[in-house]
Amino acid sequence: HRDLHSFPTRRSSDLEAPAGERFYGLGPSTDQELNLRGKPVDTIFPFLISTAGYGGYFGAGRVHLDFTPADRYRVQAPRVDYYFYYGPTPKEIFQEGMAQAGRSLMPLTGPASWETLRDELLEAVHMAISQPSLPFFDLGAYGNAPDELKQRARQIGSLLSVAAPGSVGLSPFRKQLTSFFDIYEIEMRDHGHPIWHALPFQFPDDPECAHHADEFMLGDEMLIAPIYESGTKRRVYLPQGRWTRLETNEEFAGRQTIEVDTRALPVFARNGTIVPLDSDGGIGLHYFPKLGGEFFVLEKDTGEYTQVHAAPALDIMRLEIESKKERDYQWVVHHVERPTAVGFEEQTYRPVTALADLADRTWLYDATQKNLMVKVRVKAGADNVVNVAW
């Protein structure tokens, strides 16, 4: 629910802030820290999220907020007008406070340099927890940059909703995420949630997340830790849960910091999610058990939603596709042992030994990666169920 407090004759107001309460939002910044405690902030993006379970919107125009006092913060403006939105989670606060707000285009511009790239990344993450924004990245500015800088700019810029590829082009990974971005653009429209989720937006109970403005969740499924300096190494904080690095299929426990060494974009999938990856041959459905997961694929030509679900069920794993369009799907179930049977009811799927042999109603087990691949062709309006037994 929402409360309005209006003090048109006041120019300042103090609000309580007990020790341990964290604050996020208030627009773009190049600070590695997301928590605003201990800082004064001047902003024209006066939306604030508190870990006490509320959000505050302090009206239009320039506002000064001072978080340096130990037990409170002060709001100063020509007219102190503010709304409270109660969640209690950041997602619920954002939906309540920002669902009706317009989507603002946020240009990320500057000369091509490592410093600019870092600042653009940090500004986009800070902005993602401040209002429904559409950061705009002009990759054309990096067209004449050194190859290493150009590659890292492509990796970051390709993951924004709005990017001008110029001569740099979009990354191959971005081209696999068309179905992914389609559904999250609908979520932004209907719920106000940004596609980039700052870590405290997704994990509000983990105070360590406030220290990592150079990482973000892409939707609910993937943690992205871009490399924005020369070289191939960086440290990555993984929040609670279990995480799979897409490049290597390594699995990591959460609430720890690891180091990666790669020329690729560091991407980690969260346990209990399904990540759809588009290809010319259909959609790959990467499932990371053991928690259940689901995903909705928007069929743009009809406006319908294909639903995919996966979860353990007693002594089997159930993979289900409710398809609104006829197409090929390939399940990739990560981190499982070789099954004894794959199929549904009286239909037993045939195992194959090579990826090139995968066809409708067949399966392949990769013992090196411990991944199970199942290929199915599903007709429009059909419900395909696969049971995997061990």
N, C-alpha and C positions, 0 to 999 in steps of 0.2 A: 504494500500500500504506500501511499505518498502523503506527506504532510507539507504544507506551505507555511513558511514563516517570513513575514515581510516587515522590515523596519525602515520605511522610507525616510525617516528623519535621522537615522543613524548612519554613521560612516564606518563603523567598526563593530565587530561582535566577537566575543571569545567563546570557544566551545571546548568542552572537556576532552582530554586525550590521555587516558591512563597509561602507565608504563607498559610496554609490550605491544600496544596498538600500532599497527602499521598503516600507512596511507600511500595510495597509488593514484596516478592520473595526472591531470592538469597540463596535458599537452606535450609537445616534442621536447626532447632533451638529449644531450650527448653524454649523460652521466651513466656509468656502468651500474650504479645503484638505482633500483626502482623505488625503494622506500624513501618517502619524503621527510621522515623525522629528522629534526636537526637542521632543516634548510628553510630559507625564505624563498618564495616563488612568486614571480609576477607572470600573469598568464591571461590570455584571451580565450582559453579552453577550460572554463571553471567547473569541470566535472571531476569529482573526487570519490575514490572507493576506500572504505575503511575495513580492516579486518574485524572490527566490532560488529559487522553485519549490516552496515548501511552505506549509502552513497549520498553525496551532497552535490547539488547544482546551485551555483551562486550567481545566477543571472547573467545578462549579457554585458559586454564591455570588459575593460581591463580590471582585474582583481588582484590584490596582493594578499597572499596567505603566508603566515609566519609560523613555522613548525619548530622553532628553536626553544620555546619554553618546555620544561620537563613534563608538565601535566596538562597542557592545553595548547590550542592553536588559535590564532587571531585571523579574522577575515576583515579586510579593509577595501572599501570601494566607495565611489560617489553615492551609491545607494546599496545597502546590504539587503538583498532579496535572496532567499535560498529555499530550495526544496530538499526534503529528505526522502530517500527511497530505501525500503527495507528488503533485504534479500531472503535469507542471510548470506548466500554465497555470492562471489563476484559476478558469476554468470547471471544470477537472478537480479542482482542490483543493476547490472548493465542493461538487461532486457527491460526492466521497469523504467529506468531513467532515460534510455537511449533509443528504444524501439521506434519512437515517433520522430526522432531527430533526422535531419537530412544527412546524406552521405557526402562528405566533403572530399574533394580531390586534393591530395597533399603532394605537391611536386617535390621530388628529391633531386636537387640540381647542384652542380658545382663542378669545378675542374677535376678531371680524372686523376685521382691520387689515392694512395692507401688511406690517408687521413680522411679524405672525403668519403670513401667507401665505408670506413668504420662509423663515421658520424651519421651517414644515411641509414645504416643498419640500426643504430641506437635510437635515432629519431623515430623510425618506423615502429619499433617495439614499444617505446614510450607512448607513441600516439595510439597504438592499438589498445591500450588500457585507459585511454582518455576520451575517446568518442568513436562512433562508426566512421572510420576514415578509409579512403582508397588511396594509399600511397602510389604515386606515379613515378616510375623510374625510367629515365631516358638512357637506355644502354648505348645509344648512338654517341654519347659523350665519351665512351670508352673505346670508340672505333680505332683510334690511333695509339692506344695505350700499349705498354709492353704486354707480351702474351700472358704472363702470369697474372698480372692485374686484370687483364681483360677476362681471363677465365673465371677468376673469383667474382668479378662484377656480374658476369653472366649467371653464375650459380645463385647469387643473392637476388638480382633483379628479376630473374625468371620466376621467382616464387611470389611475386606481387600480382594482385588481380589485374593491375593496369601497368603495362610495360611497353615502351616503344623499342623494339629490338634493334632497329637500325642495321648496320652492317655486322654487329656482334652476334645477333640471332638469339633465340631462346635455347635453353639447355635441353638435351634429350630427355632428362627426367621430367621437366615441365610438360613436355609433349605427352608424357604418359599420364598426366594428372588432369586431363580434361574433365572426366566424369567426377573426379574429386572436387575440383573447383566449381563445377556446375551446382552441386548440392550445397556447398558452403556459401555461394553467392545468394542462394535462396534463404539460407539461415540468416545471413546479414540483413536481407530485406525484411524478413518476417520477425526476427528477434533482436536485431541490433548488434549481434555478436560479430566481432571482426574475424577474418579468416586466420590472421596471425593472432595467437593467444600468448601474451606475456606469461611467463611461468607462474607468477602469483595468481593470475586469472584462472589457471587450471588447477593449481595446487596451493590454495590459500592457507593451508595448515602447515606448510613447510617453510619456515622463515628463511632458510638458505636460498630459496628461489629469488628473494629480493635482491641478491647480489649478482644476478646474472642477466643483465639486460642485453647481452650479446647472444642469447639463445632465445628460442621461442617454439611454441607448439604450432604446427600447421594443422589447423582443426584440432580434433580430439585425439588423433591417431599418431602423429609423428612429431618427434622433437628434432629441430633443425639447429645445428651449431656451426654456422658459417665460419670459414677461415677468411679473415679480412686483413691479414698482414702477410708480408713476403715469407715464404716457407711452406712447409707441409704439416706442421704440428700445431695442435692447440689442446687445451684442457677443456673437458666437457663435464658439467654437473648433470647427473641423472637423478630426477626426483623419485619419489616413492613408486614402487611397482617393479616390474621386470621389463627389460628393454632389449630389442634385437637390432643390431647394426645392419642395415640393409646391404651395405657393400660386402660384408664378410660373413653374415649370418651368425656372428658371435652374439651370445646372450649375456646380459649383465644384470646384476641386482641393482636396485635403485638406492637413493640416498648415499651416493658416493661420487667422487670425481675421478675420471679416467683421462688418459691422454690418447689422442688419435694421431696418426701419421698418414696422411693421404693427400692425393691431388684431387680427389673427388669431393663432393659435398657431404659432410658428415650428417647422416640421417638415421634416426633410431625410431623403430616402431614400438608402440606400447603394448604390453601384454593385454589380451582380451579385445583386440581390435581386428577389423578387416580393412586392408588397404587395397583399393582397386587401382590397377595399373593398366591403362589402355594400350592396345597394340593393334596392328592391322588385322590380326587374326582373331580379335575378340577382346575380352576383358579378363585379366588375371586377377584372381581374388586371393590375396595373401592374408592368411589367418594365423594369428599368433596366440595359441592357447596357453594356459588352460581355462581362463575365464571366457565366458560367452561373449560373442561380438555380433554386430549387425551393421549394415550400411544400406543407404537408399540411393539408387542411381536414377537421376532424372532423365526421362526420355523426352528430349526437347521437341520432337515432332508431334507428340501426342499430349504432353504435359503430365503423363502418368509416371509412377515411380516403380522401378524394379527393386524388390527387396531381397537382400541376401542375409542369411543368418548362419551362425556356426556356434556350436557349444557341445561340451561333453554331456552325455545323457546316459546315466547308469553305466553299463559296461561298454558303450559305444560312443562314437562321436558322430553328431548329426550335422550335415552340411545341406543347406536348403536355399534354393533360388526360386523366387516367385517372379518370373520374367514377363515383362510387358512387351518385349520385342524378341524376335527370333535372332539368336546369335550364339556364338561359341563362348564358353567360359572355361577357364582353367583354374581350379582350386590349387593353391600351394599352401599346405599346412606345415608350419615350421616346427622343428624340435620334437618330432615324434618317432617312436620305434616303427619298424616295419610291420604293417598290419597283416592279419591272417585272412581278412576278407574285406572287399569293398563292393558295395552294390546297394540294392534296395529290394526288400521282400524276396521274390523269387528270381530276380535278375542279378546275376553276378557279373561284375565288371572284370575285364580281362587285363592281367598285368602285362606290361611290356618292359623291355630292357634298355631302350634308347629313346631319347627325347623326340627324335624324328618320327618315331613310331606311334606317338601319342595321338589317339583319335577318339571320336565319340564313344563314351562308356569304356574307357581304358584308364589304367593308372600306372604310375612309375614311382619307384622309391629310390631316392638318392641317399645311399648309406653314408656317404662322406659328409653331406650336409645335414642328414637326418630330416629331410623334407619329403613329404608325400605330395605328388601331383596327380590330380584327377581331372580329366577333360570331359566335358559334356556339351552337347548342343541342345538348347532348350527352345521350344517353340513359343511364340507369343501367346500369353494367357496361360501357359502351362506352369505347373509347380514341380520342380525337380528336387528330389530328396536323395541324398547319398548317406548311407550308414557305413562307418569305418569301424571295424572290430579288430581287437588284438587278442 
